[in-house]
Amino acid sequence: MDKKAVKYEHVDVLLVDPSYVMNDGWDDDFEMYGFDLVIDTLADGAYLVFRGKLGDYDDEKDEFADERAMGNVCVDSARIGVCDYNKAIKEEPELKRLIDEKPFFVTVIRDFTGTISYMTDEFDDVHVIGISDDGKRDFFTM
């Protein structure tokens, strides 16, 4: 999958490690599993999801995280997948149970209209970036 960005219109967008969805085994054909975008993070861990624009982030302001935190994406396969939440649940009903039981594993951006892409910063950290058409649902991972 060589996509660099995907456009959504009024979609609940799911940010999730693809390995949590692909219960039938590992396969690099992410489109087969309904992913619109799969980003190599080069590292595992917990990625925080914040409201706003990455350029507005100031790591010296402690209140930034509390004020703009939207959720987490736990990554065990060094990848973050982006897909339509409702389609993912329809294709993989067991995913809904995982989300209900462990909501800190994924983030759902509700009613998103805009473009989701990614970039690598000067420290080689990878960020998923959502730019909403109305500017009210912008988000990024850190």
Backbone as ProteinMPNN parsed JSONL, in Angstrom:
{"seq_chain_A": "MDKKAVKYEHVDVLLVDPSYVMNDGWDDDFEMYGFDLVIDTLADGAYLVFRGKLGDYDDEKDEFADERAMGNVCVDSARIGVCDYNKAIKEEPELKRLIDEKPFFVTVIRDFTGTISYMTDEFDDVHVIGISDDGKRDFFTM", "coords_chain_A": {"N_chain_A": [[0.857, -1.172, 0.0], [0.825, 2.02, -1.037], [-0.166, 4.509, -0.438], [-0.266, 7.947, 0.485], [-2.012, 9.676, 1.613], [-5.462, 9.999, 2.608], [-8.83, 10.725, 1.865], [-11.747, 11.571, 3.651], [-15.291, 11.654, 4.133], [-17.583, 12.614, 6.34], [-17.142, 10.376, 8.156], [-16.651, 7.934, 10.681], [-13.591, 7.568, 11.877], [-11.19, 5.091, 12.395], [-8.298, 4.612, 14.261], [-5.876, 2.293, 14.545], [-3.748, -0.438, 15.475], [-2.898, -2.51, 12.855], [-2.543, -5.249, 13.315], [-4.361, -5.984, 15.261], [-6.72, -6.226, 13.982], [-6.428, -8.026, 11.945], [-7.133, -10.946, 12.249], [-6.859, -13.366, 10.965], [-4.267, -13.961, 10.475], [-1.014, -12.728, 9.497], [-0.655, -10.49, 6.837], [0.429, -8.577, 4.129], [-1.384, -7.321, 2.517], [-3.111, -4.907, 3.068], [-5.334, -3.52, 2.143], [-7.157, -5.476, 1.667], [-8.147, -5.942, 4.156], [-9.613, -3.732, 4.667], [-8.248, -1.389, 5.302], [-7.466, 1.964, 4.724], [-5.203, 3.379, 4.836], [-1.948, 2.663, 5.886], [0.511, 3.168, 8.175], [3.938, 3.056, 8.662], [5.469, 3.098, 11.704], [7.921, 2.643, 12.732], [8.43, 1.978, 15.302], [7.244, 0.419, 18.309], [4.694, 0.939, 20.818], [2.821, 3.352, 22.779], [0.926, 5.614, 21.152], [-0.08, 8.899, 21.461], [-3.092, 10.676, 20.844], [-3.957, 13.829, 19.799], [-6.109, 16.712, 19.775], [-6.136, 19.295, 17.343], [-3.456, 21.051, 15.625], [-0.3, 19.747, 14.645], [1.784, 21.598, 14.528], [1.086, 23.387, 16.5], [1.747, 22.235, 18.844], [3.293, 22.309, 21.984], [5.678, 21.196, 23.907], [6.406, 22.114, 26.361], [4.256, 23.07, 27.681], [2.374, 21.893, 30.109], [-0.397, 21.581, 30.369], [-1.331, 21.144, 27.857], [-1.578, 18.447, 27.016], [-3.69, 17.422, 28.633], [-5.75, 19.136, 27.942], [-6.157, 18.734, 25.198], [-6.176, 16.024, 24.666], [-7.243, 13.122, 22.998], [-7.17, 10.394, 22.847], [-5.54, 7.163, 22.607], [-3.281, 5.131, 20.677], [-2.347, 1.976, 20.703], [0.529, 0.311, 19.738], [1.794, -2.564, 18.415], [2.919, -3.698, 16.234], [4.509, -1.949, 14.908], [3.069, -0.261, 13.257], [0.431, 1.916, 12.25], [-2.894, 1.721, 11.489], [-5.406, 3.149, 9.386], [-8.818, 3.473, 9.037], [-12.298, 3.125, 8.053], [-14.368, 3.125, 10.712], [-16.976, 1.932, 11.033], [-17.132, 0.181, 8.824], [-14.991, -1.493, 9.453], [-15.862, -2.737, 11.82], [-18.07, -4.072, 10.85], [-16.858, -5.898, 9.092], [-15.151, -7.239, 10.822], [-16.413, -8.266, 13.442], [-15.521, -8.987, 16.001], [-13.701, -7.07, 16.682], [-15.106, -4.933, 17.783], [-15.675, -5.803, 20.369], [-13.058, -5.87, 21.414], [-12.468, -3.122, 21.323], [-14.425, -2.119, 23.057], [-13.69, -3.378, 25.456], [-11.022, -2.658, 25.779], [-10.484, 0.265, 25.408], [-8.31, 1.973, 25.29], [-6.596, 1.001, 23.409], [-7.201, 1.9, 20.885], [-8.241, 4.73, 18.835], [-11.133, 6.513, 18.004], [-12.173, 8.775, 15.682], [-14.804, 10.738, 15.483], [-17.275, 11.386, 12.986], [-15.643, 12.528, 10.892], [-14.525, 14.73, 8.434], [-12.337, 15.283, 5.976], [-8.78, 15.201, 5.354], [-6.467, 12.614, 5.908], [-3.152, 12.055, 6.648], [0.395, 11.455, 6.874], [3.546, 12.219, 8.462], [7.111, 12.467, 8.87], [9.076, 13.705, 11.425], [11.876, 15.92, 12.295], [13.197, 14.424, 14.175], [12.872, 11.864, 13.451], [10.452, 10.837, 14.268], [7.263, 9.515, 13.673], [4.194, 10.868, 12.625], [0.697, 10.683, 12.572], [-1.588, 12.613, 10.821], [-4.495, 14.483, 10.855], [-6.401, 16.597, 8.955], [-9.114, 18.478, 9.13], [-11.904, 19.48, 7.118], [-13.43, 21.556, 8.16], [-11.809, 22.552, 10.115], [-12.255, 21.991, 12.77], [-11.939, 19.441, 13.697], [-9.307, 18.679, 13.58], [-6.374, 16.672, 14.102], [-3.563, 14.943, 15.586], [-0.928, 12.502, 15.982], [1.347, 11.616, 18.587]], "CA_chain_A": [[0.0, 0.0, 0.0], [1.716, 3.171, -1.181], [-0.904, 5.756, -0.279], [0.301, 8.931, 1.409], [-3.123, 10.409, 2.227], [-6.791, 9.511, 2.272], [-9.88, 11.717, 2.093], [-12.977, 11.034, 4.211], [-16.427, 12.559, 4.215], [-18.52, 12.207, 7.403], [-16.814, 8.997, 8.502], [-16.009, 7.66, 11.967], [-12.292, 7.027, 11.481], [-10.541, 4.264, 13.401], [-6.838, 4.507, 14.275], [-5.653, 1.021, 15.232], [-2.675, -1.3, 14.985], [-3.523, -3.494, 11.946], [-2.477, -6.626, 13.82], [-5.537, -6.256, 16.087], [-7.855, -6.463, 13.085], [-6.121, -9.114, 11.031], [-7.142, -12.159, 13.063], [-6.599, -14.561, 10.157], [-2.836, -14.074, 10.225], [-0.371, -11.529, 8.98], [-0.634, -10.37, 5.384], [0.687, -7.18, 3.801], [-2.45, -6.783, 1.67], [-3.941, -4.203, 4.035], [-6.604, -3.125, 1.529], [-8.043, -6.614, 1.814], [-8.728, -5.842, 5.486], [-10.363, -2.491, 4.768], [-7.438, -0.232, 5.677], [-7.273, 2.958, 3.68], [-3.846, 3.897, 4.993], [-1.17, 1.992, 6.919], [1.711, 3.977, 8.368], [5.024, 2.424, 9.409], [5.921, 4.007, 12.757], [9.293, 2.247, 13.027], [8.548, 1.666, 16.731], [6.047, 0.036, 19.041], [4.443, 1.784, 21.978], [1.526, 4.023, 22.842], [0.907, 6.915, 20.493], [-1.164, 9.739, 21.951], [-3.823, 11.399, 19.803], [-4.319, 15.15, 20.29], [-6.855, 17.652, 18.934], [-5.367, 20.458, 16.906], [-2.413, 20.903, 14.608], [1.009, 19.381, 15.169], [2.582, 22.818, 14.666], [0.691, 24.107, 17.71], [2.193, 21.475, 20.011], [4.366, 22.899, 22.772], [5.906, 20.196, 24.949], [6.671, 22.757, 27.645], [2.98, 23.411, 28.311], [1.847, 20.657, 30.672], [-1.846, 21.466, 30.199], [-1.644, 20.806, 26.474], [-2.02, 17.053, 26.913], [-5.017, 17.265, 29.239], [-6.699, 19.976, 27.219], [-6.385, 18.291, 23.822], [-6.069, 14.572, 24.516], [-8.397, 12.436, 22.41], [-7.051, 8.957, 23.03], [-4.271, 6.471, 22.375], [-3.223, 4.018, 19.742], [-1.294, 1.063, 21.114], [1.151, -0.243, 18.537], [2.636, -3.73, 18.649], [3.473, -4.16, 14.956], [5.196, -0.791, 14.326], [2.202, 0.3, 12.218], [-0.888, 2.436, 12.603], [-3.828, 1.612, 10.383], [-6.5, 4.114, 9.343], [-9.922, 2.901, 8.277], [-13.664, 3.477, 8.416], [-14.737, 2.36, 11.907], [-18.171, 1.118, 10.817], [-16.785, -0.911, 7.913], [-14.108, -2.42, 10.168], [-16.689, -3.517, 12.75], [-18.905, -4.968, 10.034], [-15.992, -6.956, 8.569], [-14.499, -7.952, 11.913], [-17.234, -7.958, 14.619], [-14.756, -9.205, 17.229], [-12.987, -5.821, 16.956], [-15.949, -4.104, 18.66], [-15.443, -6.286, 21.737], [-11.733, -5.388, 21.809], [-12.562, -1.68, 21.551], [-15.22, -1.915, 24.27], [-12.96, -3.859, 26.624], [-9.717, -1.998, 25.883], [-10.585, 1.472, 24.568], [-7.015, 2.65, 25.198], [-5.87, 0.429, 22.278], [-7.564, 2.551, 19.619], [-8.96, 6.001, 18.908], [-12.125, 6.724, 16.958], [-12.444, 10.186, 15.404], [-16.194, 10.707, 15.029], [-17.792, 12.284, 11.952], [-14.505, 13.25, 10.329], [-14.491, 15.094, 7.021], [-11.039, 15.907, 5.726], [-7.705, 14.375, 4.824], [-5.54, 12.043, 6.872], [-1.863, 11.723, 6.053], [1.407, 11.28, 7.898], [4.843, 12.836, 8.188], [8.2, 12.151, 9.78], [9.698, 14.97, 11.836], [13.342, 15.971, 12.279], [13.701, 13.424, 15.121], [12.444, 10.592, 12.876], [9.18, 10.403, 14.839], [6.207, 9.498, 12.67], [2.944, 11.428, 13.123], [-0.504, 10.639, 11.746], [-2.138, 13.965, 10.871], [-5.818, 14.659, 10.27], [-6.78, 17.995, 8.716], [-10.536, 18.47, 8.811], [-12.334, 20.555, 6.22], [-13.951, 22.681, 8.932], [-10.797, 22.979, 11.074], [-12.687, 21.705, 14.133], [-11.601, 18.061, 14.078], [-7.903, 18.398, 13.284], [-5.734, 15.864, 15.124], [-2.255, 14.388, 15.245], [-0.389, 11.555, 16.953], [2.649, 11.988, 19.151]], "C_chain_A": [[0.899, 1.23, 0.0], [1.001, 4.501, -1.028], [-0.209, 6.657, 0.731], [-0.777, 9.71, 2.131], [-4.433, 9.788, 1.785], [-7.8, 10.574, 2.678], [-11.126, 11.004, 2.604], [-14.052, 12.106, 4.212], [-17.452, 11.985, 5.191], [-18.358, 10.726, 7.762], [-16.267, 8.961, 9.928], [-14.718, 6.924, 11.629], [-11.662, 6.297, 12.661], [-9.037, 4.296, 13.192], [-6.509, 3.295, 15.135], [-4.42, 0.328, 14.654], [-3.327, -2.364, 14.101], [-3.513, -4.92, 12.486], [-3.678, -6.974, 14.694], [-6.762, -6.591, 15.238], [-7.663, -7.733, 12.275], [-5.995, -10.432, 11.784], [-6.795, -13.421, 12.29], [-5.118, -14.773, 9.887], [-2.313, -12.815, 9.578], [-0.279, -11.587, 7.456], [-0.42, -8.896, 5.077], [-0.356, -6.576, 2.874], [-3.479, -6.1, 2.569], [-5.286, -3.782, 3.453], [-7.635, -4.241, 1.65], [-8.772, -6.544, 3.165], [-9.454, -4.512, 5.708], [-9.565, -1.282, 5.204], [-7.263, 0.687, 4.482], [-5.847, 3.483, 3.683], [-3.183, 3.09, 6.102], [0.18, 2.685, 6.984], [2.723, 3.183, 9.181], [5.55, 3.433, 10.419], [7.377, 3.775, 13.133], [9.51, 1.923, 14.498], [7.196, 1.228, 17.284], [5.852, 1.013, 20.193], [3.044, 2.348, 21.953], [1.662, 5.399, 22.214], [-0.304, 7.677, 21.018], [-1.788, 10.465, 20.774], [-4.32, 12.701, 20.427], [-5.173, 15.893, 19.278], [-5.92, 18.778, 18.527], [-4.347, 20.115, 15.845], [-1.074, 20.606, 15.276], [1.867, 20.621, 15.41], [2.252, 23.631, 15.897], [1.185, 23.426, 18.98], [3.368, 22.176, 20.673], [4.606, 21.965, 23.957], [6.243, 20.804, 26.304], [5.394, 23.174, 28.358], [2.329, 22.119, 28.804], [0.358, 20.487, 30.4], [-2.24, 21.078, 28.781], [-2.222, 19.4, 26.368], [-3.429, 16.873, 27.464], [-6.081, 17.969, 28.421], [-7.082, 19.388, 25.86], [-6.342, 16.788, 23.616], [-7.367, 13.979, 23.998], [-8.352, 10.935, 22.654], [-5.642, 8.468, 22.77], [-4.417, 5.528, 21.192], [-2.055, 3.159, 20.205], [-0.778, 0.339, 19.876], [2.093, -1.371, 18.928], [3.295, -4.242, 17.374], [4.214, -3.048, 14.212], [4.417, -0.194, 13.161], [0.921, 0.837, 12.837], [-1.746, 2.353, 11.351], [-4.943, 2.636, 10.531], [-7.599, 3.507, 8.478], [-11.254, 3.444, 8.775], [-14.09, 2.549, 9.558], [-15.915, 1.419, 11.635], [-17.908, -0.046, 9.866], [-15.922, -1.953, 8.617], [-14.908, -3.317, 11.105], [-17.571, -4.504, 11.986], [-18.087, -6.163, 9.531], [-15.422, -7.843, 9.672], [-15.231, -7.646, 13.226], [-16.492, -8.11, 15.954], [-13.978, -7.941, 17.631], [-13.787, -4.925, 17.897], [-15.759, -4.519, 20.119], [-14.094, -5.795, 22.253], [-11.793, -3.901, 22.158], [-13.337, -1.39, 22.831], [-14.447, -2.293, 25.53], [-11.651, -3.12, 26.859], [-9.696, -0.736, 25.018], [-9.272, 2.228, 24.416], [-6.155, 2.089, 24.062], [-6.068, 1.211, 20.992], [-8.15, 3.936, 19.889], [-9.918, 6.053, 17.732], [-12.373, 8.226, 16.86], [-13.831, 10.214, 14.766], [-16.49, 11.774, 13.985], [-16.701, 13.163, 11.348], [-14.704, 13.492, 8.839], [-13.191, 15.845, 6.798], [-10.059, 14.885, 5.201], [-6.813, 13.89, 5.961], [-4.288, 11.617, 6.12], [-0.875, 11.471, 7.193], [2.682, 11.979, 7.483], [5.849, 12.359, 9.231], [8.897, 13.454, 10.126], [11.216, 14.855, 11.852], [13.982, 14.984, 13.25], [13.36, 12.003, 14.689], [11.226, 9.998, 13.572], [8.108, 10.534, 13.774], [4.91, 9.982, 13.321], [1.836, 11.202, 12.101], [-1.168, 11.992, 11.929], [-3.482, 13.996, 10.157], [-6.121, 16.138, 10.153], [-8.233, 17.979, 8.262], [-10.895, 19.663, 7.944], [-12.811, 21.78, 6.988], [-12.958, 23.212, 9.964], [-11.13, 22.65, 12.519], [-12.306, 20.308, 14.607], [-10.174, 17.682, 13.676], [-7.319, 17.561, 14.427], [-4.363, 15.425, 14.636], [-1.845, 13.401, 16.33], [0.989, 12.019, 17.379], [3.184, 10.786, 19.892]], "O_chain_A": [[1.653, 1.448, 0.948], [1.525, 5.528, -1.457], [0.364, 6.183, 1.712], [-0.504, 10.341, 3.152], [-4.515, 9.141, 0.741], [-7.645, 11.237, 3.703], [-11.521, 9.968, 2.07], [-13.765, 13.301, 4.283], [-18.109, 10.987, 4.896], [-19.302, 9.94, 7.682], [-15.513, 9.845, 10.333], [-14.75, 5.79, 11.151], [-11.608, 6.816, 13.776], [-8.549, 4.041, 12.091], [-6.828, 3.271, 16.324], [-4.098, 0.497, 13.478], [-4.232, -3.06, 14.561], [-4.389, -5.715, 12.146], [-3.989, -8.154, 14.853], [-7.726, -7.174, 15.734], [-8.627, -8.43, 11.96], [-4.899, -10.969, 11.94], [-6.469, -14.443, 12.894], [-4.753, -15.68, 9.139], [-3.079, -11.945, 9.164], [0.119, -12.597, 6.875], [-1.038, -8.045, 5.716], [-0.222, -5.418, 2.479], [-4.566, -6.627, 2.806], [-6.274, -3.694, 4.182], [-8.836, -3.984, 1.728], [-9.893, -7.036, 3.29], [-9.862, -4.211, 6.829], [-10.152, -0.23, 5.457], [-6.954, 0.245, 3.376], [-5.346, 3.968, 2.668], [-3.79, 2.858, 7.147], [0.898, 2.78, 5.989], [2.406, 2.692, 10.265], [6.025, 4.504, 10.039], [7.995, 4.619, 13.782], [10.632, 1.628, 14.911], [6.144, 1.624, 16.781], [6.736, 1.812, 20.501], [2.186, 1.886, 21.202], [2.423, 6.24, 22.692], [-1.42, 7.158, 21.019], [-1.098, 10.827, 19.82], [-5.012, 12.689, 21.445], [-4.996, 15.734, 18.071], [-5.024, 19.161, 19.279], [-4.371, 19.037, 15.25], [-0.761, 21.146, 16.336], [2.601, 20.682, 16.397], [3.045, 24.479, 16.308], [1.056, 23.979, 20.072], [4.318, 22.584, 20.006], [3.819, 21.949, 24.903], [6.353, 20.081, 27.294], [5.44, 23.589, 29.517], [1.797, 21.344, 28.009], [-0.107, 19.362, 30.218], [-3.392, 20.716, 28.544], [-3.238, 19.19, 25.705], [-4.269, 16.238, 26.827], [-7.182, 17.45, 28.234], [-8.223, 19.537, 25.424], [-6.462, 16.324, 22.483], [-8.451, 14.29, 24.492], [-9.393, 10.277, 22.666], [-4.687, 9.243, 22.721], [-5.521, 5.182, 20.773], [-0.9, 3.573, 20.108], [-1.554, -0.179, 19.074], [3.057, -1.17, 19.667], [4.144, -5.131, 17.432], [4.513, -3.185, 13.026], [5.001, 0.312, 12.203], [0.4, 0.291, 13.81], [-1.371, 2.851, 10.29], [-5.372, 2.954, 11.64], [-7.359, 3.084, 7.348], [-11.318, 4.134, 9.792], [-14.161, 1.333, 9.383], [-15.852, 0.237, 11.972], [-18.413, -1.146, 10.086], [-16.097, -3.154, 8.407], [-14.66, -4.52, 11.178], [-17.787, -5.631, 12.431], [-18.564, -7.298, 9.542], [-15.233, -9.044, 9.481], [-14.74, -6.861, 14.038], [-16.815, -7.424, 16.924], [-13.639, -7.773, 18.802], [-13.203, -4.228, 18.726], [-15.692, -3.665, 21.004], [-13.99, -5.354, 23.398], [-11.234, -3.473, 23.168], [-12.951, -0.515, 23.606], [-14.539, -1.61, 26.55], [-11.216, -2.969, 28.0], [-8.98, -0.674, 24.018], [-9.135, 3.043, 23.504], [-5.091, 2.638, 23.774], [-5.21, 1.193, 20.109], [-8.506, 4.267, 21.02], [-9.567, 5.688, 16.61], [-12.74, 8.867, 17.845], [-14.005, 9.763, 13.634], [-16.022, 12.909, 14.081], [-16.826, 14.387, 11.302], [-15.013, 12.571, 8.082], [-12.974, 16.916, 7.365], [-10.444, 13.842, 4.673], [-6.451, 14.654, 6.857], [-4.351, 10.922, 5.106], [-1.278, 11.296, 8.343], [2.882, 12.295, 6.311], [5.484, 11.911, 10.318], [9.268, 14.221, 9.238], [11.774, 13.826, 11.471], [15.183, 14.729, 13.163], [13.534, 11.054, 15.454], [10.987, 8.793, 13.483], [8.046, 11.535, 13.059], [4.567, 9.562, 14.427], [2.005, 11.489, 10.916], [-1.302, 12.474, 13.054], [-3.594, 13.587, 9.001], [-6.098, 16.857, 11.152], [-8.549, 17.529, 7.161], [-10.268, 20.72, 8.025], [-12.627, 22.91, 6.536], [-13.233, 24.217, 10.62], [-10.36, 22.995, 13.415], [-12.349, 20.029, 15.806], [-9.873, 16.508, 13.459], [-7.717, 17.719, 15.581], [-4.041, 15.518, 13.452], [-2.346, 13.453, 17.453], [1.695, 12.711, 16.646], [4.275, 10.846, 20.459]]}, "name": "protein", "num_of_chains": 1, "seq": "MDKKAVKYEHVDVLLVDPSYVMNDGWDDDFEMYGFDLVIDTLADGAYLVFRGKLGDYDDEKDEFADERAMGNVCVDSARIGVCDYNKAIKEEPELKRLIDEKPFFVTVIRDFTGTISYMTDEFDDVHVIGISDDGKRDFFTM"}
